[in-house]
Amino acid sequence: MNELTAEQARRAIVEYTRRMADAAVTSGPDTVVPTTPGWTVTEVVEHLGQTQHWVAEIIERRITDPAKLPTGMAVLPGDPEDWPAWLAGSAERVANAFAGEALDAEVFNAAGDERTGARFWMSSVLNETVVHGFDVSGATDIDAGVAAALVSNHLAMLTSPTWNMLRSESAHALRGDGQTLQWRATDIDGAWFVQRRPDGANWQQAIRPADVTVAGPASALLLTLTRRLPLGGHRVTVDGDAELVRHWLGNTAHVAG
């Protein structure tokens, strides 16, 4: 899996939160966010800050039992001028929660995969921060290394035991009889090969012949996979069975955001 070091991920959480906060103040609280239908800038800001505080508490308390996950949520300041400081606080808190030995501590992993709970949550928070930052700003200048790590995280989520259990309709739709998709970054050493099998989809980091190859900057691949950019937009090319890609994207939406 394309991975960032813990320090790189922690810095990225703080930096991309700052970018999102700046864009939110510029956009205004009542602005509708097209890539999160039904949400305003206020709701996206609230969601991100609350998520960061919520995850920080999970790590700080070393919660292993999902029945004991936090129930309270941080309160968004009513004045948008206070949002940057509020978001800076949530980002610093969750970034600090992942420091040192916390990454290997026993913590509940909502994906149910082989990652430690803290590493799962660190990737999830970074994904929330970067993707929702795009939602508010529309800026595609996402660092290629960050984007590549989040592409891997995205595919790990879609093929995780929890996705199969809680999003069974999606997981079932991704099954197949050997169809293959290749996602290839053109600005960094990143390639992801997906195979749809009768027992479920799987993926690996590799360059292999495929029924369809989607190539472009890592940031554009991430934003395409998370359905923020249309297929073929922003210097992304599709070579092969485009319908196979459209079917994949049409059946892989996350529940929130």
C-alpha positions in Angstrom: 0.0 0.0 0.0 1.2 3.5 -0.8 2.0 4.8 2.7 3.0 8.0 4.3 5.0 8.1 7.4 3.1 8.9 10.6 4.8 12.3 10.7 3.9 13.0 7.1 0.2 12.1 7.7 0.0 14.2 10.8 1.5 17.2 9.1 -0.9 16.7 6.2 -3.9 16.6 8.5 -3.0 19.9 10.0 -2.1 21.5 6.6 -5.1 20.4 4.7 -7.4 21.4 7.6 -5.9 24.9 7.4 -6.5 25.1 3.7 -10.1 24.0 4.2 -10.7 26.5 6.9 -9.4 29.3 4.7 -11.6 28.3 1.8 -14.6 27.9 4.1 -14.3 31.5 5.4 -13.9 32.8 1.8 -16.9 30.8 0.5 -19.3 31.8 3.3 -21.4 29.6 5.6 -24.5 29.3 3.5 -22.8 28.3 0.3 -24.0 25.0 -1.2 -21.3 22.4 -1.7 -22.0 20.7 -5.1 -19.9 17.6 -4.4 -21.7 16.8 -1.2 -25.4 17.2 -2.3 -27.6 18.8 0.3 -24.7 20.1 2.4 -23.6 23.7 3.0 -20.1 24.9 3.9 -21.3 25.2 7.5 -22.3 21.5 7.5 -19.0 20.3 6.0 -16.9 22.4 8.4 -19.0 21.0 11.3 -18.6 17.4 10.1 -14.8 17.6 9.7 -14.2 19.3 13.1 -16.5 16.9 14.9 -15.0 13.9 13.2 -11.5 14.9 14.1 -12.4 15.5 17.8 -14.4 12.2 17.8 -11.5 10.2 16.4 -9.0 11.9 18.7 -11.1 10.7 21.7 -11.1 7.1 20.4 -7.3 7.1 20.2 -6.7 9.0 23.5 -9.0 6.6 25.4 -7.7 3.6 23.5 -11.2 2.4 22.8 -11.4 -1.2 21.7 -15.1 -1.9 22.2 -17.3 -0.3 19.4 -20.1 -0.2 22.0 -18.1 2.4 23.9 -17.4 4.8 21.0 -17.9 8.5 21.9 -21.4 9.7 21.7 -20.9 13.5 22.3 -19.9 15.8 19.5 -17.9 19.0 19.6 -19.9 22.2 19.1 -19.2 24.3 16.0 -18.8 28.0 16.8 -21.6 30.2 15.5 -19.3 32.9 14.1 -17.5 31.7 10.9 -14.6 34.0 11.9 -14.0 31.5 14.7 -13.9 28.5 12.4 -10.2 28.6 11.5 -9.1 28.4 15.2 -11.7 25.7 15.9 -10.6 23.6 13.0 -6.9 24.2 13.9 -7.7 22.9 17.4 -9.4 19.7 16.1 -6.6 19.0 13.6 -3.9 19.5 16.2 -5.7 17.3 18.7 -6.2 14.4 16.3 -2.7 14.7 14.8 -1.2 14.7 18.3 -3.3 11.6 19.2 -1.4 9.6 16.6 2.0 10.5 17.9 4.5 8.0 19.3 3.4 4.6 20.5 -0.3 5.3 19.8 -0.1 4.0 16.3 0.6 0.5 17.6 -1.8 0.6 20.5 -4.8 -1.7 20.6 -7.7 0.4 19.3 -11.0 -0.5 17.5 -10.5 -0.7 13.7 -13.8 0.0 12.1 -12.7 -1.5 8.8 -11.9 -4.9 10.4 -8.8 -5.3 8.2 -5.1 -6.0 9.1 -4.2 -2.4 10.0 -3.9 -1.4 13.6 -6.9 0.7 14.7 -4.9 3.9 15.0 -3.4 3.5 11.5 -6.9 2.9 10.1 -8.2 6.1 11.8 -5.2 8.1 10.8 -5.9 7.3 7.1 -9.6 7.9 7.5 -9.1 11.3 9.1 -6.6 12.3 6.4 -9.1 11.2 3.8 -11.9 13.1 5.4 -9.7 16.2 5.6 -8.4 16.1 2.1 -11.6 15.2 0.2 -13.8 17.6 2.2 -11.1 20.2 1.6 -11.7 19.8 -2.1 -15.5 19.9 -1.5 -15.2 23.4 0.0 -12.4 24.8 -2.1 -12.5 23.0 -5.4 -8.7 23.0 -5.4 -7.1 20.0 -7.0 -3.5 20.8 -5.8 -3.3 17.8 -3.5 0.2 16.4 -2.9 0.8 13.4 -5.1 2.1 11.3 -2.2 -0.9 12.1 0.0 -3.3 11.4 -2.9 -1.6 8.0 -3.7 -1.8 7.0 0.0 -5.5 7.8 0.0 -6.2 5.9 -3.2 -4.7 2.8 -1.4 -6.9 3.6 1.6 -10.0 3.9 -0.6 -9.4 0.5 -2.1 -8.6 -1.0 1.2 -12.0 0.3 2.6 -14.0 -1.0 -0.4 -12.5 -4.5 0.0 -12.6 -4.6 3.8 -14.6 -7.1 5.9 -16.7 -4.2 7.3 -17.6 -2.9 3.8 -18.7 -6.4 2.9 -20.8 -6.6 6.1 -22.3 -3.1 6.2 -22.4 -2.2 2.5 -23.2 -5.7 1.2 -25.1 -4.3 -1.8 -22.0 -2.4 -3.0 -19.6 -5.3 -2.2 -21.9 -7.7 -4.1 -22.0 -5.3 -7.1 -18.2 -5.3 -7.2 -18.0 -9.0 -7.7 -17.4 -10.4 -11.1 -15.8 -13.2 -13.1 -12.3 -11.9 -13.6 -12.8 -8.4 -14.9 -9.8 -6.2 -14.2 -9.2 -2.5 -13.8 -5.9 -0.7 -13.7 -5.5 2.7 -12.0 -2.1 4.3 -12.8 -0.7 7.6 -11.5 1.2 9.6 -14.0 3.0 11.9 -11.6 4.2 9.5 -9.0 5.2 5.8 -8.7 1.7 4.5 -8.0 -0.4 1.8 -9.7 -3.4 -0.2 -8.4 -4.6 -3.3 -10.1 -8.2 -4.4 -9.2 -9.7 -7.8 -10.1 -13.4 -8.6 -9.7 -13.8 -12.2 -8.6 -16.9 -14.3 -7.7 -16.0 -14.0 -4.0 -15.3 -10.3 -4.1 -13.0 -7.7 -5.5 -9.4 -7.6 -4.5 -6.5 -5.2 -5.4 -2.8 -5.0 -5.3 -0.1 -2.4 -6.1 1.0 -3.5 -9.5 1.1 -2.6 -13.2 -0.6 -5.4 -15.2 -2.6 -5.7 -18.4 -6.3 -4.9 -17.6 -9.7 -4.6 -19.3 -9.5 -0.9 -18.7 -6.8 1.4 -17.6 -7.5 4.8 -15.9 -4.4 7.0 -15.9 -3.8 10.5 -14.6 -2.3 12.6 -11.7 -2.7 10.9 -8.4 -4.9 13.7 -7.1 -7.2 13.3 -10.1 -7.4 9.6 -9.5 -8.4 10.1 -5.9 -11.0 12.7 -6.7 -12.4 10.4 -9.5 -12.6 7.4 -7.2 -14.3 9.4 -4.5 -16.7 10.8 -7.2 -15.6 14.4 -6.9 -14.5 14.7 -10.5 -16.2 13.2 -13.5 -14.5 10.2 -15.2 -12.1 11.5 -17.8 -11.8 15.0 -16.2 -8.6 16.8 -15.2 -6.1 15.1 -17.4 -7.5 11.6 -16.7 -7.5 9.1 -19.6 -9.5 5.9 -20.0 -8.2 3.2 -22.2 -10.4 0.1 -22.6 -13.8 -0.8 -21.3 -15.1 2.6 -19.9 -18.4 1.0 -18.9 -16.5 -1.2 -16.4 -15.1 1.9 -14.7 -18.5 3.6 -14.7 -20.0 0.6 -13.1 -17.3 0.5 -10.4 -17.7 4.2 -9.6 -21.5 3.9 -9.6 -21.4 1.2 -6.9 -18.7 2.5 -4.6 -20.1 5.6 -2.9 -19.3 6.0 0.8 -22.2 6.5 3.1 -21.3 10.0 4.2 -19.4 12.7 2.4 
